[in-house]
Amino acid sequence: MCSTLGNAAEVTRSHGNLDLLLNNGYLFIAQMKSRITALAGQEDQRTIIIQGANIDVSFPGSTLFSDTELADLKAMHLTQFRQTFSNALTPNGGIADAGFTLIPGELAARIRAKVDLTQRFRLEAQTTFTIDGVMSGAVVTSQPFSYSVTIGNGVAVNILGNCPLPTGTANPRTGYACNPGQDGVVDCCLTGPLSTTIPTCPATVSTM
């Protein structure tokens, strides 16, 4: 199941993977911890109401996009944009989790359209974001956070063959529960050419 616990003992990731074969965006789940202190009885006034994240995406050292194309992506809010979401972050070390799109699906589709998916492809995306909210009517902002994502084909999707797979095939892996196209391994099958077909994930298995 796609769920979080909102405590500091949760498993974390230092780097992400996004597979172009599924044409999805990248979901980031941030764990936020309050540095605000409050005396007894002041907790409500010192609680931060989270409003969203301001995100920048870049591709250091890559020539996949020209300067003009990068400017267009920025103008379309695909590499510089805001994601809105809500949560309450209580003072005195309060912890809250929130998920938001870090790399839009449309941006992944633009990358997919420029590459040959039958050949190995890797692109490093550097994301930087800040999260903001309101506390007692005043805007508060987190420090900037950076997170890298490898975008490519076969970084999360494992193609086992054409659909359906033969009877008796072991249970296909289902990948990351929050988004099968990232940060795990999902076993898939094809119903057409890889260059024009989105894989079926997890793969179907023949019952005959």
C-alpha atoms as an extended CHARMM CRD file, in Angstrom:
* protein
*
       208  EXT
         1         1  MET       CA              0.0000000000        0.0000000000        0.0000000000  PROA      1               0.0000000000
         2         2  CYS       CA              1.0770000000        3.5840000000       -0.6110000000  PROA      2               0.0000000000
         3         3  SER       CA              1.1840000000        5.0290000000        2.8860000000  PROA      3               0.0000000000
         4         4  THR       CA              3.5230000000        6.8600000000        5.2550000000  PROA      4               0.0000000000
         5         5  LEU       CA              3.7850000000        6.8770000000        9.0330000000  PROA      5               0.0000000000
         6         6  GLY       CA              4.9030000000       10.4170000000        9.7600000000  PROA      6               0.0000000000
         7         7  ASN       CA              7.8270000000        9.4210000000       11.9810000000  PROA      7               0.0000000000
         8         8  ALA       CA             11.5890000000        9.7880000000       11.7250000000  PROA      8               0.0000000000
         9         9  ALA       CA             12.1550000000        5.9980000000       11.5200000000  PROA      9               0.0000000000
        10        10  GLU       CA             10.6500000000        5.7110000000        8.0280000000  PROA      10              0.0000000000
        11        11  VAL       CA             12.8390000000        4.4350000000        5.2000000000  PROA      11              0.0000000000
        12        12  THR       CA             14.3810000000        7.2400000000        3.1350000000  PROA      12              0.0000000000
        13        13  ARG       CA             15.9000000000        7.4900000000       -0.3380000000  PROA      13              0.0000000000
        14        14  SER       CA             18.9430000000        9.5540000000       -1.2840000000  PROA      14              0.0000000000
        15        15  HSD       CA             18.3880000000        9.2730000000       -5.0630000000  PROA      15              0.0000000000
        16        16  GLY       CA             15.4140000000        8.5420000000       -7.3280000000  PROA      16              0.0000000000
        17        17  ASN       CA             14.7890000000        6.6120000000      -10.5520000000  PROA      17              0.0000000000
        18        18  LEU       CA             12.0610000000        7.3850000000      -13.0910000000  PROA      18              0.0000000000
        19        19  ASP       CA             11.3740000000        5.0390000000      -15.9950000000  PROA      19              0.0000000000
        20        20  LEU       CA             10.3360000000        6.6030000000      -19.2990000000  PROA      20              0.0000000000
        21        21  LEU       CA              8.6830000000        3.3930000000      -20.4700000000  PROA      21              0.0000000000
        22        22  LEU       CA              5.5830000000        4.0900000000      -18.3480000000  PROA      22              0.0000000000
        23        23  ASN       CA              5.3470000000        7.7930000000      -19.2130000000  PROA      23              0.0000000000
        24        24  ASN       CA              4.6980000000        8.7900000000      -15.5830000000  PROA      24              0.0000000000
        25        25  GLY       CA              5.9340000000       11.7050000000      -13.5040000000  PROA      25              0.0000000000
        26        26  TYR       CA              8.0100000000       11.3730000000      -10.3420000000  PROA      26              0.0000000000
        27        27  LEU       CA              6.2150000000       11.4140000000       -6.9930000000  PROA      27              0.0000000000
        28        28  PHE       CA              8.2550000000       12.7770000000       -4.0890000000  PROA      28              0.0000000000
        29        29  ILE       CA              7.2050000000       12.2230000000       -0.4800000000  PROA      29              0.0000000000
        30        30  ALA       CA              8.7650000000       14.8090000000        1.7980000000  PROA      30              0.0000000000
        31        31  GLN       CA              9.0770000000       14.4280000000        5.5380000000  PROA      31              0.0000000000
        32        32  MET       CA              8.9130000000       17.8150000000        7.2360000000  PROA      32              0.0000000000
        33        33  LYS       CA              9.9950000000       18.5760000000       10.7970000000  PROA      33              0.0000000000
        34        34  SER       CA              9.1690000000       21.8040000000       12.5940000000  PROA      34              0.0000000000
        35        35  ARG       CA             11.9170000000       23.8940000000       14.1520000000  PROA      35              0.0000000000
        36        36  ILE       CA              9.3170000000       26.1740000000       15.7260000000  PROA      36              0.0000000000
        37        37  THR       CA              8.9940000000       26.0910000000       19.5110000000  PROA      37              0.0000000000
        38        38  ALA       CA              5.8350000000       26.8250000000       21.4620000000  PROA      38              0.0000000000
        39        39  LEU       CA              4.9330000000       27.1260000000       25.1220000000  PROA      39              0.0000000000
        40        40  ALA       CA              2.0200000000       25.1490000000       26.5240000000  PROA      40              0.0000000000
        41        41  GLY       CA             -1.2080000000       26.6120000000       25.1930000000  PROA      41              0.0000000000
        42        42  GLN       CA              0.4930000000       28.2460000000       22.1800000000  PROA      42              0.0000000000
        43        43  GLU       CA              0.6640000000       25.1440000000       19.9930000000  PROA      43              0.0000000000
        44        44  ASP       CA             -2.1950000000       26.1460000000       17.6690000000  PROA      44              0.0000000000
        45        45  GLN       CA             -0.7600000000       29.6100000000       17.0100000000  PROA      45              0.0000000000
        46        46  ARG       CA              2.6650000000       28.1030000000       16.2830000000  PROA      46              0.0000000000
        47        47  THR       CA              1.4140000000       25.3780000000       13.9530000000  PROA      47              0.0000000000
        48        48  ILE       CA              2.4500000000       25.7980000000       10.3020000000  PROA      48              0.0000000000
        49        49  ILE       CA             -0.2670000000       25.1930000000        7.7260000000  PROA      49              0.0000000000
        50        50  ILE       CA              1.6930000000       23.8490000000        4.7580000000  PROA      50              0.0000000000
        51        51  GLN       CA              0.5960000000       25.2900000000        1.4070000000  PROA      51              0.0000000000
        52        52  GLY       CA              2.9270000000       23.8270000000       -1.2250000000  PROA      52              0.0000000000
        53        53  ALA       CA              6.3510000000       23.5790000000       -2.8330000000  PROA      53              0.0000000000
        54        54  ASN       CA              8.2340000000       25.7000000000       -5.3730000000  PROA      54              0.0000000000
        55        55  ILE       CA             10.2490000000       23.4020000000       -7.6410000000  PROA      55              0.0000000000
        56        56  ASP       CA             13.0750000000       23.8030000000      -10.1430000000  PROA      56              0.0000000000
        57        57  VAL       CA             14.2890000000       20.9900000000      -12.4300000000  PROA      57              0.0000000000
        58        58  SER       CA             17.5430000000       21.1130000000      -14.3890000000  PROA      58              0.0000000000
        59        59  PHE       CA             19.6850000000       18.6990000000      -16.4060000000  PROA      59              0.0000000000
        60        60  PRO       CA             23.3270000000       19.5380000000      -15.6070000000  PROA      60              0.0000000000
        61        61  GLY       CA             25.7560000000       18.7020000000      -18.3910000000  PROA      61              0.0000000000
        62        62  SER       CA             23.0350000000       17.4420000000      -20.7440000000  PROA      62              0.0000000000
        63        63  THR       CA             22.5810000000       18.5450000000      -24.3600000000  PROA      63              0.0000000000
        64        64  LEU       CA             19.2680000000       16.7360000000      -24.8290000000  PROA      64              0.0000000000
        65        65  PHE       CA             17.3830000000       20.0600000000      -24.9110000000  PROA      65              0.0000000000
        66        66  SER       CA             18.5790000000       23.2360000000      -26.6130000000  PROA      66              0.0000000000
        67        67  ASP       CA             18.5590000000       26.5520000000      -24.7530000000  PROA      67              0.0000000000
        68        68  THR       CA             15.4070000000       27.5100000000      -26.6490000000  PROA      68              0.0000000000
        69        69  GLU       CA             13.7020000000       24.2500000000      -25.7030000000  PROA      69              0.0000000000
        70        70  LEU       CA             14.6980000000       24.6940000000      -22.0580000000  PROA      70              0.0000000000
        71        71  ALA       CA             13.2160000000       28.2060000000      -22.1060000000  PROA      71              0.0000000000
        72        72  ASP       CA              9.9910000000       26.7970000000      -23.5540000000  PROA      72              0.0000000000
        73        73  LEU       CA              9.8380000000       24.0860000000      -20.8700000000  PROA      73              0.0000000000
        74        74  LYS       CA             10.2520000000       26.7450000000      -18.2040000000  PROA      74              0.0000000000
        75        75  ALA       CA              7.5520000000       28.9280000000      -19.7690000000  PROA      75              0.0000000000
        76        76  MET       CA              5.1870000000       25.9370000000      -19.7880000000  PROA      76              0.0000000000
        77        77  HSD       CA              5.8580000000       25.4090000000      -16.0570000000  PROA      77              0.0000000000
        78        78  LEU       CA              7.4330000000       22.0030000000      -16.6240000000  PROA      78              0.0000000000
        79        79  THR       CA             10.8730000000       22.7700000000      -15.1610000000  PROA      79              0.0000000000
        80        80  GLN       CA              9.9020000000       25.6220000000      -12.8470000000  PROA      80              0.0000000000
        81        81  PHE       CA              6.5180000000       25.3450000000      -11.1630000000  PROA      81              0.0000000000
        82        82  ARG       CA              4.5180000000       25.1980000000       -7.9450000000  PROA      82              0.0000000000
        83        83  GLN       CA              2.7950000000       22.1760000000       -6.4680000000  PROA      83              0.0000000000
        84        84  THR       CA              0.0650000000       22.9230000000       -3.9320000000  PROA      84              0.0000000000
        85        85  PHE       CA             -0.8290000000       20.5920000000       -1.0760000000  PROA      85              0.0000000000
        86        86  SER       CA             -1.9340000000       20.9520000000        2.5250000000  PROA      86              0.0000000000
        87        87  ASN       CA             -0.8050000000       19.5920000000        5.8540000000  PROA      87              0.0000000000
        88        88  ALA       CA             -0.4040000000       20.7850000000        9.4270000000  PROA      88              0.0000000000
        89        89  LEU       CA              3.0630000000       20.8690000000       10.9730000000  PROA      89              0.0000000000
        90        90  THR       CA              2.9090000000       21.1930000000       14.7480000000  PROA      90              0.0000000000
        91        91  PRO       CA              5.6640000000       22.9420000000       16.7410000000  PROA      91              0.0000000000
        92        92  ASN       CA              8.2480000000       21.4430000000       19.1100000000  PROA      92              0.0000000000
        93        93  GLY       CA              9.6300000000       18.9370000000       16.6360000000  PROA      93              0.0000000000
        94        94  GLY       CA              6.3460000000       17.9400000000       14.9820000000  PROA      94              0.0000000000
        95        95  ILE       CA              6.6940000000       15.7160000000       11.9040000000  PROA      95              0.0000000000
        96        96  ALA       CA              4.4070000000       15.5120000000        8.8510000000  PROA      96              0.0000000000
        97        97  ASP       CA              4.6780000000       13.7410000000        5.4820000000  PROA      97              0.0000000000
        98        98  ALA       CA              3.3860000000       15.0940000000        2.1710000000  PROA      98              0.0000000000
        99        99  GLY       CA              3.5680000000       13.8110000000       -1.3850000000  PROA      99              0.0000000000
       100       100  PHE       CA              3.7980000000       15.9800000000       -4.4870000000  PROA      100             0.0000000000
       101       101  THR       CA              4.9020000000       15.7590000000       -8.1210000000  PROA      101             0.0000000000
       102       102  LEU       CA              8.6070000000       16.5630000000       -8.4030000000  PROA      102             0.0000000000
       103       103  ILE       CA              8.9740000000       15.8060000000      -12.1280000000  PROA      103             0.0000000000
       104       104  PRO       CA              5.7620000000       16.2930000000      -14.1590000000  PROA      104             0.0000000000
       105       105  GLY       CA              4.5330000000       13.5080000000      -16.3980000000  PROA      105             0.0000000000
       106       106  GLU       CA              4.4280000000       15.9630000000      -19.2950000000  PROA      106             0.0000000000
       107       107  LEU       CA              8.1330000000       16.7020000000      -18.8260000000  PROA      107             0.0000000000
       108       108  ALA       CA              8.8780000000       12.9610000000      -18.8640000000  PROA      108             0.0000000000
       109       109  ALA       CA              6.8190000000       12.6990000000      -22.0640000000  PROA      109             0.0000000000
       110       110  ARG       CA              8.8990000000       15.4830000000      -23.6770000000  PROA      110             0.0000000000
       111       111  ILE       CA             12.0600000000       13.5700000000      -22.8080000000  PROA      111             0.0000000000
       112       112  ARG       CA             10.5830000000       10.2900000000      -24.0440000000  PROA      112             0.0000000000
       113       113  ALA       CA              9.7430000000       11.8690000000      -27.4030000000  PROA      113             0.0000000000
       114       114  LYS       CA             13.3950000000       12.7960000000      -27.9830000000  PROA      114             0.0000000000
       115       115  VAL       CA             15.0190000000        9.4100000000      -27.3670000000  PROA      115             0.0000000000
       116       116  ASP       CA             15.1330000000        5.9450000000      -28.9230000000  PROA      116             0.0000000000
       117       117  LEU       CA             13.5630000000        3.7100000000      -26.2970000000  PROA      117             0.0000000000
       118       118  THR       CA             15.0310000000        0.5990000000      -27.8930000000  PROA      118             0.0000000000
       119       119  GLN       CA             18.5050000000        1.8490000000      -26.8510000000  PROA      119             0.0000000000
       120       120  ARG       CA             19.7830000000        2.3950000000      -23.3230000000  PROA      120             0.0000000000
       121       121  PHE       CA             19.1810000000        5.9790000000      -22.2050000000  PROA      121             0.0000000000
       122       122  ARG       CA             20.0280000000        7.7920000000      -18.9630000000  PROA      122             0.0000000000
       123       123  LEU       CA             19.5160000000       11.4400000000      -18.0030000000  PROA      123             0.0000000000
       124       124  GLU       CA             20.3000000000       12.9740000000      -14.6110000000  PROA      124             0.0000000000
       125       125  ALA       CA             17.7460000000       15.4860000000      -13.3840000000  PROA      125             0.0000000000
       126       126  GLN       CA             18.6430000000       17.7990000000      -10.5170000000  PROA      126             0.0000000000
       127       127  THR       CA             15.6370000000       19.0780000000       -8.5960000000  PROA      127             0.0000000000
       128       128  THR       CA             15.6360000000       21.8290000000       -5.9920000000  PROA      128             0.0000000000
       129       129  PHE       CA             12.6070000000       22.9060000000       -3.9870000000  PROA      129             0.0000000000
       130       130  THR       CA             11.4010000000       24.8170000000       -0.9570000000  PROA      130             0.0000000000
       131       131  ILE       CA              8.2020000000       24.1610000000        0.9840000000  PROA      131             0.0000000000
       132       132  ASP       CA              6.1860000000       27.0270000000        2.4180000000  PROA      132             0.0000000000
       133       133  GLY       CA              3.2160000000       27.5870000000        4.6540000000  PROA      133             0.0000000000
       134       134  VAL       CA              1.5160000000       30.0500000000        6.9730000000  PROA      134             0.0000000000
       135       135  MET       CA              1.9080000000       30.4220000000       10.7420000000  PROA      135             0.0000000000
       136       136  SER       CA             -0.3290000000       32.9530000000       12.5240000000  PROA      136             0.0000000000
       137       137  GLY       CA             -0.7750000000       34.8380000000        9.2510000000  PROA      137             0.0000000000
       138       138  ALA       CA              2.9470000000       35.0190000000        8.4040000000  PROA      138             0.0000000000
       139       139  VAL       CA              4.5710000000       33.0760000000        5.5570000000  PROA      139             0.0000000000
       140       140  VAL       CA              7.3310000000       30.6590000000        6.5700000000  PROA      140             0.0000000000
       141       141  THR       CA              9.6340000000       28.8570000000        4.1260000000  PROA      141             0.0000000000
       142       142  SER       CA             11.8890000000       25.8400000000        4.4510000000  PROA      142             0.0000000000
       143       143  GLN       CA             15.5380000000       25.7950000000        3.5050000000  PROA      143             0.0000000000
       144       144  PRO       CA             16.1650000000       24.6370000000       -0.1070000000  PROA      144             0.0000000000
       145       145  PHE       CA             16.3740000000       20.8760000000       -0.5970000000  PROA      145             0.0000000000
       146       146  SER       CA             18.0500000000       19.1440000000       -3.5520000000  PROA      146             0.0000000000
       147       147  TYR       CA             17.2670000000       15.6820000000       -4.8800000000  PROA      147             0.0000000000
       148       148  SER       CA             18.5820000000       13.9090000000       -7.9790000000  PROA      148             0.0000000000
       149       149  VAL       CA             16.5800000000       11.5640000000      -10.2010000000  PROA      149             0.0000000000
       150       150  THR       CA             17.9270000000        9.2810000000      -12.9190000000  PROA      150             0.0000000000
       151       151  ILE       CA             15.4950000000        9.3080000000      -15.8440000000  PROA      151             0.0000000000
       152       152  GLY       CA             15.8020000000        6.5030000000      -18.3630000000  PROA      152             0.0000000000
       153       153  ASN       CA             14.4580000000        3.2700000000      -19.7920000000  PROA      153             0.0000000000
       154       154  GLY       CA             14.8380000000        0.0940000000      -17.7840000000  PROA      154             0.0000000000
       155       155  VAL       CA             15.6270000000        1.8820000000      -14.5220000000  PROA      155             0.0000000000
       156       156  ALA       CA             12.4440000000        0.5440000000      -12.9100000000  PROA      156             0.0000000000
       157       157  VAL       CA             10.6070000000       -1.3850000000      -15.6560000000  PROA      157             0.0000000000
       158       158  ASN       CA             11.6680000000       -4.9620000000      -16.4280000000  PROA      158             0.0000000000
       159       159  ILE       CA             10.1820000000       -6.2480000000      -19.7020000000  PROA      159             0.0000000000
       160       160  LEU       CA              9.6360000000      -10.0140000000      -19.5180000000  PROA      160             0.0000000000
       161       161  GLY       CA              8.1160000000      -10.5200000000      -22.9800000000  PROA      161             0.0000000000
       162       162  ASN       CA              4.8500000000      -10.1760000000      -24.8560000000  PROA      162             0.0000000000
       163       163  CYS       CA              1.4990000000      -10.1990000000      -23.0730000000  PROA      163             0.0000000000
       164       164  PRO       CA              0.3060000000      -12.4520000000      -21.6570000000  PROA      164             0.0000000000
       165       165  LEU       CA              3.3130000000      -14.2210000000      -20.2170000000  PROA      165             0.0000000000
       166       166  PRO       CA              3.3390000000      -18.0470000000      -20.3600000000  PROA      166             0.0000000000
       167       167  THR       CA              1.3590000000      -20.0190000000      -17.7950000000  PROA      167             0.0000000000
       168       168  GLY       CA              3.4660000000      -20.7640000000      -14.7630000000  PROA      168             0.0000000000
       169       169  THR       CA              5.4400000000      -17.5310000000      -14.8470000000  PROA      169             0.0000000000
       170       170  ALA       CA              6.3590000000      -16.5510000000      -11.2990000000  PROA      170             0.0000000000
       171       171  ASN       CA              4.3630000000      -13.7290000000       -9.7470000000  PROA      171             0.0000000000
       172       172  PRO       CA              5.4660000000      -10.5010000000      -11.4950000000  PROA      172             0.0000000000
       173       173  ARG       CA              6.9590000000       -7.8880000000       -9.2190000000  PROA      173             0.0000000000
       174       174  THR       CA              4.6290000000       -4.9220000000       -8.7380000000  PROA      174             0.0000000000
       175       175  GLY       CA              7.1930000000       -2.1820000000       -8.0660000000  PROA      175             0.0000000000
       176       176  TYR       CA              6.8190000000        0.8390000000       -5.8170000000  PROA      176             0.0000000000
       177       177  ALA       CA              3.2780000000        0.9670000000       -4.4800000000  PROA      177             0.0000000000
       178       178  CYS       CA              2.9430000000        4.7560000000       -4.8510000000  PROA      178             0.0000000000
       179       179  ASN       CA              4.1080000000        4.8140000000       -8.4940000000  PROA      179             0.0000000000
       180       180  PRO       CA              5.2430000000        1.6450000000      -10.3580000000  PROA      180             0.0000000000
       181       181  GLY       CA              7.3680000000        3.6900000000      -12.7550000000  PROA      181             0.0000000000
       182       182  GLN       CA              9.8570000000        4.8140000000      -10.1070000000  PROA      182             0.0000000000
       183       183  ASP       CA             12.1570000000        3.6720000000       -7.3170000000  PROA      183             0.0000000000
       184       184  GLY       CA             11.7330000000       -0.0790000000       -7.5920000000  PROA      184             0.0000000000
       185       185  VAL       CA             11.3740000000       -2.9090000000      -10.0630000000  PROA      185             0.0000000000
       186       186  VAL       CA              8.1050000000       -3.7630000000      -11.7880000000  PROA      186             0.0000000000
       187       187  ASP       CA              7.8220000000       -6.7220000000      -14.1590000000  PROA      187             0.0000000000
       188       188  CYS       CA              5.9160000000       -5.8110000000      -17.3240000000  PROA      188             0.0000000000
       189       189  CYS       CA              4.9030000000       -7.2070000000      -20.6950000000  PROA      189             0.0000000000
       190       190  LEU       CA              4.2610000000       -5.6870000000      -24.1220000000  PROA      190             0.0000000000
       191       191  THR       CA              1.2280000000       -5.6300000000      -26.3950000000  PROA      191             0.0000000000
       192       192  GLY       CA              3.0610000000       -3.9210000000      -29.2600000000  PROA      192             0.0000000000
       193       193  PRO       CA              6.3860000000       -2.3230000000      -30.2720000000  PROA      193             0.0000000000
       194       194  LEU       CA              8.3240000000       -0.8220000000      -27.3690000000  PROA      194             0.0000000000
       195       195  SER       CA              8.7890000000        2.4550000000      -29.2660000000  PROA      195             0.0000000000
       196       196  THR       CA              5.0410000000        3.1280000000      -29.4620000000  PROA      196             0.0000000000
       197       197  THR       CA              3.4850000000        1.0060000000      -26.7100000000  PROA      197             0.0000000000
       198       198  ILE       CA              3.2170000000        1.6540000000      -22.9820000000  PROA      198             0.0000000000
       199       199  PRO       CA              4.0570000000       -1.6410000000      -21.2090000000  PROA      199             0.0000000000
       200       200  THR       CA              1.4240000000       -3.4620000000      -19.1660000000  PROA      200             0.0000000000
       201       201  CYS       CA              2.5840000000       -3.4140000000      -15.5450000000  PROA      201             0.0000000000
       202       202  PRO       CA              2.5560000000       -5.6520000000      -13.6660000000  PROA      202             0.0000000000
       203       203  ALA       CA              2.6430000000       -8.1840000000      -16.4550000000  PROA      203             0.0000000000
       204       204  THR       CA             -0.3610000000      -10.3530000000      -17.1810000000  PROA      204             0.0000000000
       205       205  VAL       CA              0.0610000000      -14.1380000000      -17.1090000000  PROA      205             0.0000000000
       206       206  SER       CA             -1.8750000000      -16.6020000000      -19.2340000000  PROA      206             0.0000000000
       207       207  THR       CA             -4.2270000000      -18.8880000000      -17.3450000000  PROA      207             0.0000000000
       208       208  MET       CA             -4.3000000000      -21.4810000000      -20.1250000000  PROA      208             0.0000000000
